[in-house]
């Protein structure tokens, strides 16, 4: 399973990089950003679209026709629509969510914004989220974009991923460290 995940993320990253570089060359980065946001919203709202991109029962032609209709109705920029059509013809639409995430990361980097992924044991309030954003902005000396998610398995605390660095202050991780220390002593 990990191999297929890394292959999928590699495919998504290649499509994302190609789209981003085309947008840079053409000066359409803002339009790409708007298309990505619109596509992410549509994916979140449409069960039919999520089914289309993930189901193996649709033929290449059916996928291409359907995604062409979606792109047309959404008014997606030419390169985005063309990329979606190419992905449909190669039966690679299943990487669309990962590709959109990769493009967002490239856009953030282009703007000088650092992406911070925070996972907490419970939903954080607006005050806590704002305080975390301020703290990361001060410590990193750059603008940050925070993506929040919840994992109740952390028991308490949170973990933050900043680029390739992971700062884990969860109770689950601290308990695991304590268990390892106790096993070394005993």
Secondary structure, DSSP 8 states (H G I E B T S, - for coil): -HHHHHHHHHHHHHHHHHHHHHHHHHT-HHHHHHHHHHHHHHHHH-HHHHHHHH-TTS-HHHHHHHHHHHHHHHT--HHHHHHHHHHHHTT-GGGHHHHHHHHHHHHHHHTT-EEEEEEESS---HHHHHHHHHHHHHHHTS-EEEEEEE-GGG-SEEEEEETTEEEEEEHHHHHHHHHHHHHHH-
